[in-house]
């Protein structure tokens, strides 16, 4: 059976990568800071096939010996963790319309990249399994200014308190994922990502389902 190590397995992206690997039949070694911390890592143990094929290792990225223990018998490593704080260049969730507001119903009209975390995880695994992959790959499915994206949110989920005015401000330039697309990577429609995200927030209690104004979408 294929065996792979995922660093930062308890993180947002790492968790999705672990979930995908387990669904594909991999044995997974996941590095976390504390395997006994149920608050941070309990969700991993609840994943399908985790009991049989997921082994969590206590590891520090700056501790060579702890990493070596996690790598034993693995055919490869998917390095998701980082010992330093990174600002993601590619979004993996629906952003908060509150973010960037300059007051009241006004928001900065910044351009941002968007990628569904499920598509990102599939891209990571695709690159891992493809012997022709090399170098760096940009994983960005869409690029929208805040005003465009809020309009999509409002069309799909009316009734929440969205920004009404937008001030112009420069943001990310559109990112190019052609290199990844040439390897066969595909991604979901942005509408599917939005619907799945909002429904998840409603089911989790982060949003008051069916409540009209003045409920506000918070992320």
N, C-alpha and C positions, 0 to 999 in steps of 0.2 A: 504494500500500500504506500502511496506517495506521502511523504512527510515534509512539512515546511514549517519554518519558524516565522512568526509575525511579531515584530517589536511594537510596543505601544498597543497591545491587543485590547486594552480596556478603553482606549480613546474612541472618539466618535467615528473616525474613518477606520481605525483598526478593528473596531467591533464589527463593522459591516464587511470588512475583508475576511475576518474570521468566519462570520456567518456564511459567506459565499463559499469559502474553502470547504467548510464542513458539508455544505450541500452538494459539493462536487466530489466528495469521497476522500478528501485529504485527511491525514492525521495532522493535527496542528499543535505546535509548541508556541504558546503565547507568553511574551514577557510583560510583566506588570511590576509595579513597585511593591505591592503587597497582595499576594494571592488570597489572603484571608480577609481582606477588606471587602465585605459584601456590599457596602454602599457604592463602591467604585467598580467592582468587578462581578457582582452577583448576577448581572444581566448575561454575562458570558456563559455561566453555568446553566442558564435556562435555555440556551440555544439548542435547536434540534441537533441530535447526534453529539452534543458536547460531552455527555457523560462517558461515552465510549471513545471519543477521538480527540478530545481537547485536554491538553496538559498545560497548566499555568506555571510559569517559573518566576520566582522573585529575582529581578535583575535591575541593575543600574547601568545605563548606557556608558558611563565612565568607568565601570568596573569590568575589566577584560574577562576575569575568571567567571563572573556570573553569566556573562553572555555566552561563553564557551559551553557552559553546562546546558544552556537552552538550545544550542546549535547541534548537540550530539545527535547523530543519526539522521539529521535533516539533509535533504538534497538541495535546499536553497533557503534564502532568507528574504522576506519581504519587509523592508525597513521603513516602517511608518512613523515610529517615534522620533523625537528630537530632544536633545538635552537643553535646548534653548527655546525661547518663545518665538514662534514664527507667525507672521501675518499671512493668511492664506491668500493666494493670488486667484484662486478659483473657488467660487461659492458652491456650497454643497447643500444648501437649505434655502428656504424662502426668508428673505431678510425682514427685519422689523421696520414697518413704515414709520415708526416713531424715530428711528435712528436718522440723524441728519436734520431733524426739524430745527428750525431757527426760532420757533415760537408759534403758539397757536396752531393753525391749520397749514403752516408753511413748511416745506421740506426742500432740501437741496436736490437739484435735479442731476445727480451724479450717475455716470454710466458704470455699471457693474457687470462682471461675468457671472453666469449661473450654470451649475452642473448638478444633476441629481446624484446624491451620494451612492445610489445603487449603480448608476452608470460609471461613476468614478471607480468603484470597487471592481466592476467588470473590466474596466480598462487596465487596472493594476494587474489583475490575474491574467488577462490576455497578453500583456507585455512579459509577464513572468514565464508564461508557457511558450511564447513564440521565440524560437532561436534566432530569428532575423531581427529582433528588436535591439536597438543600441542607441546610446546617447540619451538626450532629454526629450520628453514628450509633453506637450501642453494639452491639458484635458479641460476644455471649455466648450460647452454646448451652445450657449446663447449669450448675448450681450444686450442689455436694455438700460435705458435711462430710467430713473426713478418714476417719472411721470408715466412712461409706457407700462412699467411693471405694475404700478398701483392701479392703472386702468384695467389690466388683466385680472388682478385680484378682485376688484370691485365688480367686474362683469360676471365672475364665477361665484363670488360670495358677497352679494350686496347686503347692506344692513350693518356693517361694521363702520367704525369711525375712521375714515381715511383722510390723509392730507388733501387739501383742496387747492393750495397754491404752491408753486415751485419756483425756486430761484436757481439760475444757471450757475453751474460750477463744473470745472473739469474733473474727470475721473480716469478710470482705466481706459486705455485704448483697446479696441477689439482684439481678442487673442485668436491665434491661428492654430487650429488642431488638425490641419491637413495631414501631418505626418502620422498621427494616430489613426485618422480615418482611413489612410491607405492600408493599414494593417487589418481593416475590417471592423473597427470599433463603431458601434451605433449608439444612439442615445434616445431617451424618451421625449415625447412632446412636452413642452413646458407646462401645458395645461394639466397633464397627468401628474407632474411633480407638484404643482400647486394644490390640486384637489386632494391628493394623497397626504400632503403635509398638513393642510388645514383640517382635514377629517381626523388625522392623528392627534392634532392639538385639541380638537373638540373632545375626542374620546378620552384623552389624558387629563381633561379638566383645565387645560391651559387657556381654553376659550370657552365661553358660555354658549353652548350650542343653541341656536334659534333665537338668541337674544338680540334685539335691535339696538339702535343707538341708546345710550352712549358707550356700549361695549367697544373696546379697542383691541385690535389684533396686536399681540405682543409676542416677541420671539426671543 
